[in-house]
Amino acid sequence: MKRLLLSFSLLSAFILLFSGCVKNYYYDGFESDSNSSNGGTTEKTYAVRFQANVQHLTNTRADQVTPLQQNRFVTLYVFGYHADEICEINYTTNEAGVLTPVKGDGLYLSIGTFELYALSIGNQPSYPPIITNLDLGMIGGLDNGLDYLAYQDEELDITGPTTVNMTFKHAATQVKVLVESGSSSTVIDSISSATISAPTTTSSTIDLYTGVINAATSLSSTPIAMSITDSLCQQILLPLRYSGDLTMNFSAYVNGSASAVAYTVDIPLVNGQLAEGSSYEYEVLVVDEKVTIANASVSPWTDVNETGTPLTPEHE
């Protein structure tokens, strides 16, 4: 079912009917009593619990999931099927993959069909940005370096106590650059720093109801630092549609030198874009002072390697 739109007059009416705490025109949650009163009628409500996973790709090229890591926050948005009630409630992962309400007993719903949406940040222990346009469900204030995760369930059927298994998808994009020696005359000892061009953020928004971030069409004047693991440089960027290249600058210690050597390489965009939920992998070869692109490929997002080690850089 397509998302439900509510007018502010309807919302005002619901604010008068319910006694729960109101936040951004959403209710923080329903009372945990077994019965709730609405307009003089009594209706039984049931506990709704949540398991949270993140979709990723393994080396077998099969879709897999991993539990949302510990100490992450999730904001749930629940819509009544006929726009008769709304709830916004915050959860955290005190243990990986298990959502615990930040306050209170969590979500309780009556028998019926609801719409459920959720947002999280996979590489930072903070809440996702708040909705700035209620009717459109658009959320601004996005930034590069953050692993925005989105979940949608447009037909959540409640018939009693329910556990919802949520699988979040990556809404941003991932760039990974493997730096290697291109000849025996150049031995890379280590990489000391790296930056890459970043999409502009001024007009970036994510649609709560689709989980899609609108792509930027230009680059910021300020590059973003990349996370470095051995010879792998990586970063999370907002989606981008752009006709030019990205610029990567990095410094590396080579051939036992005590001073790092600075390098610059143009990173071409595959099909002129950085698409949401995709991982762009590049191999660059260093020969003396020259850097060349040896390989470029795109695949669904990979957030763990074959040994289960996280590849997603932590955002500070």
Secondary structure, 3 states (H helix, E strand, C coil): CCCCCCCHHHHHHHHHHCCCCEECCEECCCCCCCEEEECCEEEEEEEEEEEEEEEEECCCCCEEEEECCCCCEEEEEEEECCCCCEEEEEEEEEECCEEEECCCCCEEEECEEEEEEEEEECCCCCCCCCCCECCCCEECCCCCCCCEEEEEEEEEEECCCEEEEEEEEECCEEEEEEEEECCCCCCEEEEEEEEECCECCCCCCEECCCCCECCECCECCCCEECEEECCEEEEEECCEECCCCEEEEEEEEECCCCCCEEEEEEECCHHHEECCCEEEEEEEEEECCEEEEEEEEEEECCCECCCCCECCCCCC
